[in-house]
Amino acid sequence: MNALALLFVALVAAIHLYIVVLEAFLWTKPLGMKIFKTEPAFAAASATLAANQGLYNGFLAAGLLYGLVAADPIGLHFKLFFLGCVIVAGLVGAATVSKRILYVQSVPAAIALALVLAAR
């Protein structure tokens, strides 16, 4: 169970690293605009905001990655805290931006959280 929990935490961290790349570096590129369903003018006007969002997603990924390598109880606390943050961020994003965010962020994080708790 512990290996599965660690795998899901790593998956959530990887998702957020991917989001960092999309928001911070590819926001105004065709791939970024396709994924976020934006037009060139909007993407250009909001690029600094997207880069800032990317930075926050990077913090979430960094916290999860530290939780994976730190010894318990610190590692456990980091995993629990940052998975909780991801779940809340995904819920807010789903309520305010797109329901798709619920499935991309909150659901994998909730599964990882359940597995981490079950592995204790």
ZABAZA-773532 format. One record per atom (N, C-alpha, C, O): residue number from 1; atom name; x, y, z. Coordinates in steps of 0.1 Angstrom, whole numbers, plus 2048, in hexadecimal, padded with zeros to 3 digits. Layout:
BEGIN
- NUM / CA / X / Y / Z
...
This chain:
BEGIN
- 1 / N / 808 / 7F4 / 800
- 1 / CA / 800 / 800 / 800
- 1 / C / 809 / 80D / 800
- 1 / O / 805 / 816 / 7F9
- 2 / N / 814 / 80C / 808
- 2 / CA / 81C / 818 / 808
- 2 / C / 822 / 81B / 7FB
- 2 / O / 823 / 827 / 7F7
- 3 / N / 826 / 812 / 7F3
- 3 / CA / 82C / 814 / 7E6
- 3 / C / 821 / 81B / 7DD
- 3 / O / 825 / 824 / 7D5
- 4 / N / 815 / 816 / 7DD
- 4 / CA / 80A / 81C / 7D5
- 4 / C / 808 / 82B / 7DA
- 4 / O / 805 / 833 / 7D1
- 5 / N / 808 / 82D / 7E7
- 5 / CA / 806 / 83B / 7EC
- 5 / C / 811 / 844 / 7E7
- 5 / O / 80E / 84F / 7E2
- 6 / N / 81D / 83F / 7E7
- 6 / CA / 829 / 847 / 7E2
- 6 / C / 828 / 84A / 7D3
- 6 / O / 82B / 855 / 7CF
- 7 / N / 823 / 840 / 7CC
- 7 / CA / 821 / 841 / 7BE
- 7 / C / 817 / 84C / 7BB
- 7 / O / 819 / 854 / 7B2
- 8 / N / 80C / 84C / 7C2
- 8 / CA / 801 / 856 / 7C0
- 8 / C / 806 / 864 / 7C4
- 8 / O / 802 / 86E / 7BD
- 9 / N / 80D / 865 / 7CE
- 9 / CA / 813 / 872 / 7D2
- 9 / C / 81C / 877 / 7C7
- 9 / O / 81C / 883 / 7C4
- 10 / N / 825 / 86F / 7C2
- 10 / CA / 82E / 872 / 7B7
- 10 / C / 826 / 876 / 7AB
- 10 / O / 82A / 880 / 7A4
- 11 / N / 81B / 86F / 7A8
- 11 / CA / 812 / 873 / 79D
- 11 / C / 80D / 881 / 79E
- 11 / O / 80D / 889 / 795
- 12 / N / 808 / 884 / 7AA
- 12 / CA / 802 / 891 / 7AC
- 12 / C / 80D / 89C / 7AB
- 12 / O / 80B / 8A6 / 7A5
- 13 / N / 819 / 899 / 7B0
- 13 / CA / 824 / 8A3 / 7AE
- 13 / C / 827 / 8A4 / 7A0
- 13 / O / 82A / 8B0 / 79B
- 14 / N / 827 / 899 / 798
- 14 / CA / 82A / 89A / 78A
- 14 / C / 820 / 8A2 / 782
- 14 / O / 823 / 8AA / 779
- 15 / N / 813 / 8A0 / 786
- 15 / CA / 808 / 8A8 / 780
- 15 / C / 80B / 8B7 / 782
- 15 / O / 809 / 8BF / 779
- 16 / N / 80F / 8BB / 78E
- 16 / CA / 811 / 8C9 / 791
- 16 / C / 81E / 8CE / 78A
- 16 / O / 81E / 8DA / 787
- 17 / N / 828 / 8C6 / 788
- 17 / CA / 834 / 8CA / 781
- 17 / C / 830 / 8CD / 772
- 17 / O / 835 / 8D6 / 76C
- 18 / N / 827 / 8C4 / 76D
- 18 / CA / 822 / 8C6 / 75F
- 18 / C / 81A / 8D3 / 75E
- 18 / O / 81B / 8DB / 754
- 19 / N / 812 / 8D6 / 768
- 19 / CA / 80A / 8E2 / 768
- 19 / C / 814 / 8EF / 769
- 19 / O / 811 / 8F9 / 763
- 20 / N / 81F / 8ED / 771
- 20 / CA / 828 / 8F8 / 771
- 20 / C / 82E / 8FB / 763
- 20 / O / 82E / 907 / 75F
- 21 / N / 831 / 8F1 / 75C
- 21 / CA / 837 / 8F3 / 74E
- 21 / C / 82C / 8F9 / 745
- 21 / O / 82F / 902 / 73E
- 22 / N / 820 / 8F4 / 746
- 22 / CA / 815 / 8FA / 73E
- 22 / C / 812 / 908 / 741
- 22 / O / 811 / 911 / 738
- 23 / N / 811 / 90C / 74E
- 23 / CA / 80E / 919 / 751
- 23 / C / 819 / 923 / 751
- 23 / O / 817 / 92F / 74C
- 24 / N / 825 / 91F / 754
- 24 / CA / 830 / 928 / 755
- 24 / C / 838 / 929 / 747
- 24 / O / 83D / 934 / 744
- 25 / N / 838 / 91F / 73F
- 25 / CA / 840 / 91F / 733
- 25 / C / 838 / 91D / 726
- 25 / O / 83C / 922 / 71C
- 26 / N / 82D / 917 / 727
- 26 / CA / 825 / 914 / 71A
- 26 / C / 818 / 91B / 719
- 26 / O / 810 / 918 / 710
- 27 / N / 815 / 924 / 723
- 27 / CA / 808 / 92B / 723
- 27 / C / 805 / 932 / 716
- 27 / O / 7F9 / 931 / 711
- 28 / N / 80E / 938 / 70F
- 28 / CA / 80C / 93F / 703
- 28 / C / 80F / 937 / 6F7
- 28 / O / 80E / 93C / 6EB
- 29 / N / 813 / 92B / 6F9
- 29 / CA / 816 / 922 / 6ED
- 29 / C / 80A / 91A / 6E9
- 29 / O / 800 / 919 / 6F1
- 30 / N / 80A / 914 / 6DD
- 30 / CA / 7FE / 90D / 6D9
- 30 / C / 7F9 / 902 / 6E2
- 30 / O / 7ED / 901 / 6E5
- 31 / N / 802 / 8FA / 6E8
- 31 / CA / 7FE / 8F0 / 6F1
- 31 / C / 7F8 / 8F5 / 6FD
- 31 / O / 7ED / 8F0 / 702
- 32 / N / 7FD / 900 / 703
- 32 / CA / 7F8 / 906 / 70F
- 32 / C / 7EA / 90B / 70C
- 32 / O / 7E0 / 90A / 714
- 33 / N / 7E8 / 912 / 701
- 33 / CA / 7DB / 918 / 6FE
- 33 / C / 7D1 / 90D / 6FB
- 33 / O / 7C5 / 90F / 6FE
- 34 / N / 7D5 / 902 / 6F5
- 34 / CA / 7CC / 8F7 / 6F2
- 34 / C / 7C7 / 8F1 / 6FF
- 34 / O / 7BB / 8EF / 701
- 35 / N / 7D1 / 8EE / 708
- 35 / CA / 7CD / 8E7 / 715
- 35 / C / 7C4 / 8F0 / 71D
- 35 / O / 7BA / 8EB / 723
- 36 / N / 7C7 / 8FD / 71E
- 36 / CA / 7BF / 906 / 726
- 36 / C / 7B4 / 90D / 71F
- 36 / O / 7AD / 915 / 724
- 37 / N / 7B3 / 90A / 712
- 37 / CA / 7A8 / 90F / 70A
- 37 / C / 7A7 / 91E / 70A
- 37 / O / 79D / 925 / 70C
- 38 / N / 7B3 / 924 / 707
- 38 / CA / 7B4 / 933 / 706
- 38 / C / 7B7 / 938 / 6F8
- 38 / O / 7BC / 930 / 6F0
- 39 / N / 7B5 / 944 / 6F6
- 39 / CA / 7B8 / 94B / 6E9
- 39 / C / 7C6 / 952 / 6EB
- 39 / O / 7CA / 956 / 6F6
- 40 / N / 7CD / 955 / 6E0
- 40 / CA / 7DA / 95B / 6E1
- 40 / C / 7DA / 968 / 6E8
- 40 / O / 7E3 / 96B / 6F0
- 41 / N / 7D0 / 971 / 6E6
- 41 / CA / 7CF / 97E / 6ED
- 41 / C / 7CE / 97C / 6FC
- 41 / O / 7D4 / 983 / 704
- 42 / N / 7C5 / 973 / 700
- 42 / CA / 7C3 / 971 / 70E
- 42 / C / 7D0 / 96B / 714
- 42 / O / 7D4 / 96F / 71F
- 43 / N / 7D6 / 961 / 70D
- 43 / CA / 7E2 / 95B / 712
- 43 / C / 7ED / 965 / 714
- 43 / O / 7F4 / 965 / 71E
- 44 / N / 7EF / 96E / 70B
- 44 / CA / 7F9 / 978 / 70C
- 44 / C / 7F6 / 982 / 717
- 44 / O / 7FF / 985 / 71F
- 45 / N / 7EA / 986 / 719
- 45 / CA / 7E6 / 98F / 723
- 45 / C / 7E7 / 989 / 731
- 45 / O / 7E9 / 990 / 73B
- 46 / N / 7E5 / 97C / 732
- 46 / CA / 7E5 / 976 / 73F
- 46 / C / 7F2 / 96D / 742
- 46 / O / 7F2 / 965 / 74C
- 47 / N / 7FC / 96E / 73A
- 47 / CA / 808 / 966 / 73C
- 47 / C / 80F / 968 / 749
- 47 / O / 813 / 95E / 74F
- 48 / N / 80F / 974 / 74F
- 48 / CA / 816 / 976 / 75C
- 48 / C / 80D / 96F / 767
- 48 / O / 813 / 96A / 770
- 49 / N / 800 / 970 / 765
- 49 / CA / 7F8 / 969 / 76F
- 49 / C / 7F9 / 95A / 76F
- 49 / O / 7FA / 954 / 779
- 50 / N / 7FA / 955 / 763
- 50 / CA / 7FC / 947 / 761
- 50 / C / 809 / 942 / 767
- 50 / O / 80A / 938 / 76D
- 51 / N / 814 / 94A / 765
- 51 / CA / 821 / 947 / 76A
- 51 / C / 820 / 946 / 779
- 51 / O / 827 / 93E / 780
- 52 / N / 819 / 950 / 77F
- 52 / CA / 817 / 950 / 78E
- 52 / C / 810 / 943 / 793
- 52 / O / 813 / 93D / 79D
- 53 / N / 805 / 940 / 78B
- 53 / CA / 7FE / 933 / 78F
- 53 / C / 808 / 927 / 78E
- 53 / O / 807 / 91E / 796
- 54 / N / 810 / 927 / 784
- 54 / CA / 819 / 91C / 782
- 54 / C / 823 / 91B / 78E
- 54 / O / 826 / 910 / 792
- 55 / N / 827 / 927 / 793
- 55 / CA / 830 / 927 / 79E
- 55 / C / 829 / 920 / 7AA
- 55 / O / 82F / 919 / 7B2
- 56 / N / 81C / 923 / 7AD
- 56 / CA / 815 / 91D / 7B8
- 56 / C / 814 / 90E / 7B6
- 56 / O / 815 / 907 / 7C0
- 57 / N / 812 / 90A / 7AA
- 57 / CA / 811 / 8FC / 7A7
- 57 / C / 81F / 8F5 / 7A9
- 57 / O / 820 / 8EA / 7AE
- 58 / N / 829 / 8FD / 7A7
- 58 / CA / 837 / 8F8 / 7A9
- 58 / C / 839 / 8F6 / 7B8
- 58 / O / 840 / 8EC / 7BD
- 59 / N / 834 / 8FF / 7C0
- 59 / CA / 835 / 8FD / 7CF
- 59 / C / 82E / 8F1 / 7D4
- 59 / O / 832 / 8EA / 7DD
- 60 / N / 822 / 8EE / 7CE
- 60 / CA / 81B / 8E2 / 7D2
- 60 / C / 823 / 8D6 / 7CE
- 60 / O / 824 / 8CC / 7D6
- 61 / N / 829 / 8D5 / 7C2
- 61 / CA / 831 / 8CA / 7BE
- 61 / C / 83D / 8C9 / 7C7
- 61 / O / 841 / 8BE / 7CB
- 62 / N / 844 / 8D4 / 7CA
- 62 / CA / 850 / 8D3 / 7D3
- 62 / C / 84C / 8CE / 7E1
- 62 / O / 854 / 8C6 / 7E6
- 63 / N / 841 / 8D2 / 7E6
- 63 / CA / 83D / 8CD / 7F3
- 63 / C / 83A / 8BE / 7F3
- 63 / O / 83E / 8B7 / 7FC
- 64 / N / 834 / 8B9 / 7E8
- 64 / CA / 831 / 8AB / 7E7
- 64 / C / 83E / 8A3 / 7E5
- 64 / O / 840 / 898 / 7EB
- 65 / N / 847 / 8A8 / 7DD
- 65 / CA / 854 / 8A1 / 7DB
- 65 / C / 85C / 8A1 / 7E7
- 65 / O / 863 / 897 / 7EA
- 66 / N / 85C / 8AC / 7EF
- 66 / CA / 863 / 8AB / 7FC
- 66 / C / 85D / 8A1 / 805
- 66 / O / 864 / 89A / 80C
- 67 / N / 850 / 8A0 / 805
- 67 / CA / 849 / 896 / 80D
- 67 / C / 84D / 888 / 809
- 67 / O / 84D / 87F / 812
- 68 / N / 850 / 886 / 7FD
- 68 / CA / 854 / 879 / 7F9
- 68 / C / 862 / 875 / 7FD
- 68 / O / 865 / 869 / 800
- 69 / N / 86B / 87F / 7FF
- 69 / CA / 879 / 87C / 803
- 69 / C / 87C / 87E / 811
- 69 / O / 886 / 879 / 816
- 70 / N / 874 / 886 / 818
- 70 / CA / 877 / 889 / 826
- 70 / C / 873 / 87D / 82F
- 70 / O / 869 / 876 / 82C
- 71 / N / 87A / 87B / 83A
- 71 / CA / 877 / 870 / 843
- 71 / C / 86A / 874 / 84B
- 71 / O / 867 / 880 / 84D
- 72 / N / 863 / 86A / 84E
- 72 / CA / 857 / 86C / 857
- 72 / C / 85B / 870 / 865
- 72 / O / 865 / 86B / 869
- 73 / N / 853 / 878 / 86C
- 73 / CA / 846 / 87C / 869
- 73 / C / 845 / 888 / 860
- 73 / O / 83A / 88C / 85B
- 74 / N / 850 / 88F / 85D
- 74 / CA / 850 / 89B / 855
- 74 / C / 84B / 898 / 847
- 74 / O / 843 / 89F / 841
- 75 / N / 850 / 88D / 841
- 75 / CA / 84C / 889 / 833
- 75 / C / 83D / 887 / 833
- 75 / O / 836 / 88C / 829
- 76 / N / 837 / 880 / 83C
- 76 / CA / 829 / 87E / 83D
- 76 / C / 821 / 88B / 83E
- 76 / O / 817 / 88D / 837
- 77 / N / 826 / 894 / 847
- 77 / CA / 81F / 8A0 / 849
- 77 / C / 81F / 8A9 / 83C
- 77 / O / 815 / 8AF / 838
- 78 / N / 82A / 8A9 / 835
- 78 / CA / 82B / 8B0 / 828
- 78 / C / 821 / 8AA / 81E
- 78 / O / 81A / 8B1 / 817
- 79 / N / 821 / 89D / 81D
- 79 / CA / 818 / 897 / 813
- 79 / C / 809 / 89A / 817
- 79 / O / 802 / 89E / 80E
- 80 / N / 806 / 899 / 823
- 80 / CA / 7F8 / 89C / 827
- 80 / C / 7F4 / 8AA / 825
- 80 / O / 7EA / 8AD / 81F
- 81 / N / 7FD / 8B3 / 829
- 81 / CA / 7FA / 8C2 / 827
- 81 / C / 7F9 / 8C5 / 818
- 81 / O / 7EF / 8CC / 814
- 82 / N / 803 / 8C1 / 810
- 82 / CA / 803 / 8C6 / 802
- 82 / C / 7F8 / 8BE / 7FA
- 82 / O / 7F3 / 8C4 / 7F1
- 83 / N / 7F5 / 8B2 / 7FD
- 83 / CA / 7EA / 8AB / 7F7
- 83 / C / 7DD / 8B3 / 7FA
- 83 / O / 7D4 / 8B4 / 7F1
- 84 / N / 7DB / 8B7 / 806
- 84 / CA / 7CF / 8BF / 80A
- 84 / C / 7CF / 8CC / 803
- 84 / O / 7C4 / 8D0 / 7FE
- 85 / N / 7DA / 8D2 / 801
- 85 / CA / 7DA / 8DF / 7F9
- 85 / C / 7D6 / 8DD / 7EB
- 85 / O / 7CF / 8E5 / 7E5
- 86 / N / 7DB / 8D2 / 7E5
- 86 / CA / 7D8 / 8CF / 7D7
- 86 / C / 7C9 / 8CC / 7D6
- 86 / O / 7C2 / 8D1 / 7CC
- 87 / N / 7C3 / 8C5 / 7DF
- 87 / CA / 7B5 / 8C2 / 7DF
- 87 / C / 7AD / 8CF / 7E0
- 87 / O / 7A4 / 8D1 / 7D8
- 88 / N / 7B0 / 8D8 / 7E9
- 88 / CA / 7A9 / 8E4 / 7EA
- 88 / C / 7AB / 8ED / 7DE
- 88 / O / 7A1 / 8F3 / 7D9
- 89 / N / 7B7 / 8EE / 7D8
- 89 / CA / 7B9 / 8F6 / 7CC
- 89 / C / 7B1 / 8F0 / 7C1
- 89 / O / 7AC / 8F8 / 7B9
- 90 / N / 7B0 / 8E3 / 7C0
- 90 / CA / 7A9 / 8DD / 7B5
- 90 / C / 79A / 8DF / 7B7
- 90 / O / 793 / 8E2 / 7AD
- 91 / N / 795 / 8DF / 7C3
- 91 / CA / 787 / 8E2 / 7C5
- 91 / C / 783 / 8F1 / 7C2
- 91 / O / 779 / 8F3 / 7BB
- 92 / N / 78C / 8FA / 7C5
- 92 / CA / 78A / 908 / 7C2
- 92 / C / 78B / 90A / 7B3
- 92 / O / 782 / 911 / 7AD
- 93 / N / 794 / 904 / 7AD
- 93 / CA / 795 / 905 / 79E
- 93 / C / 789 / 8FF / 797
- 93 / O / 785 / 904 / 78D
- 94 / N / 784 / 8F4 / 79C
- 94 / CA / 779 / 8EE / 796
- 94 / C / 76C / 8F6 / 797
- 94 / O / 764 / 8F7 / 78F
- 95 / N / 76B / 8FD / 7A3
- 95 / CA / 760 / 906 / 7A5
- 95 / C / 760 / 913 / 79E
- 95 / O / 756 / 919 / 79A
- 96 / N / 76D / 918 / 79B
- 96 / CA / 76E / 925 / 795
- 96 / C / 773 / 925 / 786
- 96 / O / 770 / 92F / 77F
- 97 / N / 779 / 91A / 782
- 97 / CA / 77F / 91B / 775
- 97 / C / 779 / 910 / 76C
- 97 / O / 773 / 912 / 761
- 98 / N / 77C / 903 / 770
- 98 / CA / 777 / 8F8 / 767
- 98 / C / 776 / 8EB / 770
- 98 / O / 77E / 8E9 / 778
- 99 / N / 76B / 8E4 / 76E
- 99 / CA / 769 / 8D7 / 775
- 99 / C / 774 / 8CD / 772
- 99 / O / 777 / 8C5 / 77B
- 100 / N / 77B / 8CF / 767
- 100 / CA / 786 / 8C6 / 763
- 100 / C / 791 / 8C6 / 76E
- 100 / O / 798 / 8BC / 770
- 101 / N / 793 / 8D1 / 774
- 101 / CA / 79D / 8D3 / 77F
- 101 / C / 79B / 8C9 / 78A
- 101 / O / 7A4 / 8C4 / 790
- 102 / N / 78E / 8C6 / 78D
- 102 / CA / 78B / 8BD / 798
- 102 / C / 791 / 8AF / 795
- 102 / O / 797 / 8A9 / 79E
- 103 / N / 790 / 8AB / 788
- 103 / CA / 795 / 89E / 785
- 103 / C / 7A4 / 89D / 783
- 103 / O / 7AB / 893 / 785
- 104 / N / 7AA / 8A8 / 77F
- 104 / CA / 7B8 / 8A9 / 77C
- 104 / C / 7C0 / 8AB / 789
- 104 / O / 7CB / 8A5 / 78B
- 105 / N / 7BB / 8B3 / 792
- 105 / CA / 7C2 / 8B6 / 79F
- 105 / C / 7BC / 8AF / 7AB
- 105 / O / 7C3 / 8A7 / 7B2
- 106 / N / 7B0 / 8B1 / 7AE
- 106 / CA / 7AA / 8AD / 7BB
- 106 / C / 7A9 / 89E / 7BC
- 106 / O / 7AC / 898 / 7C6
- 107 / N / 7A4 / 897 / 7B1
- 107 / CA / 7A2 / 889 / 7B2
- 107 / C / 7AF / 881 / 7B4
- 107 / O / 7AF / 879 / 7BD
- 108 / N / 7B9 / 884 / 7AC
- 108 / CA / 7C6 / 87C / 7AF
- 108 / C / 7CB / 87F / 7BD
- 108 / O / 7D1 / 876 / 7C3
- 109 / N / 7CA / 88C / 7C1
- 109 / CA / 7CF / 88F / 7CE
- 109 / C / 7C7 / 889 / 7D9
- 109 / O / 7CD / 884 / 7E4
- 110 / N / 7BA / 888 / 7D8
- 110 / CA / 7B2 / 881 / 7E2
- 110 / C / 7B5 / 872 / 7E3
- 110 / O / 7B5 / 86C / 7ED
- 111 / N / 7B7 / 86C / 7D7
- 111 / CA / 7BB / 85E / 7D7
- 111 / C / 7C9 / 85C / 7DE
- 111 / O / 7CB / 853 / 7E6
- 112 / N / 7D2 / 865 / 7DB
- 112 / CA / 7E0 / 864 / 7E1
- 112 / C / 7DE / 866 / 7F0
- 112 / O / 7E5 / 85F / 7F8
- 113 / N / 7D6 / 870 / 7F4
- 113 / CA / 7D4 / 872 / 803
- 113 / C / 7CE / 866 / 80A
- 113 / O / 7D3 / 862 / 814
- 114 / N / 7C4 / 860 / 803
- 114 / CA / 7BE / 854 / 809
- 114 / C / 7C9 / 849 / 80A
- 114 / O / 7C9 / 841 / 814
- 115 / N / 7D1 / 847 / 800
- 115 / CA / 7DB / 83D / 800
- 115 / C / 7E6 / 83F / 80B
- 115 / O / 7EA / 836 / 812
- 116 / N / 7EA / 84C / 80C
- 116 / CA / 7F4 / 84F / 816
- 116 / C / 7EE / 84C / 824
- 116 / O / 7F5 / 847 / 82D
- 117 / N / 7E2 / 850 / 826
- 117 / CA / 7DC / 84D / 834
- 117 / C / 7DA / 83E / 836
- 117 / O / 7DC / 83A / 841
- 118 / N / 7D6 / 837 / 82C
- 118 / CA / 7D4 / 829 / 82D
- 118 / C / 7E2 / 821 / 82F
- 118 / O / 7E2 / 817 / 836
- 119 / N / 7ED / 827 / 82A
- 119 / CA / 7FA / 821 / 82C
- 119 / C / 800 / 823 / 839
- 119 / O / 80A / 81D / 83C
- 120 / N / 7FA / 82B / 841
- 120 / CA / 800 / 82F / 84E
- 120 / C / 7FF / 823 / 858
- 120 / O / 803 / 824 / 863
